[in-house]
């Protein structure tokens, strides 16, 4: 017999915080964008927790596990009342002259962009950058090499949001 409460604020303690109402009052497209990014952050934190636990770093693992849990709680709060559900493909890769691609995360968006580039065998001057959107909100730009940058023109001090060439950071 499951003795856990069915009350939403017990299952997700973030719901009991006063600012939760403010988060729910945000426009759905912004809540969706934030939820996608928070689920991504929670996944990264969970991975760090697992790696820390395997390396016998219990306190670091506990920290990252807590980050993952509360980030997921906030993301679920943001999802209520929107069409977004975890596990779907919220990212859209748009390129001038090409059909839109749907992706689940930064890595898949980069991979799909690169697969299309390789299949078409076009050089950098002929193959356009991709715009990465969540809903109708631009969240990134994919360059010819598959790296994801902040939307807008590249600046010399820019750091990729997602680097398909870099190893997974510890």
NORWO-V213250 format. One line per field, one symbol per residue. ss: DSSP state (@ for helix, = for strand, . for the rest). phi: phi as a letter, one per 40 degrees, with the letter a starting at -180 (. if undefined). psi: psi as a letter, one per 40 degrees, with the letter a starting at -180 (. if undefined). A space follows every 50 residues. Layout:
ss->???
phi->???
psi->???
This chain:
ss->.......@@@@.@@@@..@@@@@@@..@@@@@@@@@@@@@@@@@@@@@@@ @@@@...@@@@@@@@@@@@@@@@@@@@@@...........====...... ===..@@@@@@@@@@@@@@@.........=====..======.....==. ...........=........
phi->.ccccccdcccbcccccdccccccccddcccccccdcccccccccccccc cccccgbcccccdcccdcccccdcccdcccgbccbdgcbccbbbbdgbcc bbbcadccccccdcccdcccfbcccbbcdbcbbbgbbcbabbcdcgcbbc dhccbdccbccabccccccc
psi->hheiiehdeddgeddeidedddddeiiddddddddddddddddddddddd ddddefgddddddddddddddddddddddheiehiieagdihhhhheiii ihidaddddddddddddddefiiddehiiihhihbehheihhideeihii iaiiideihidhheeiihi.
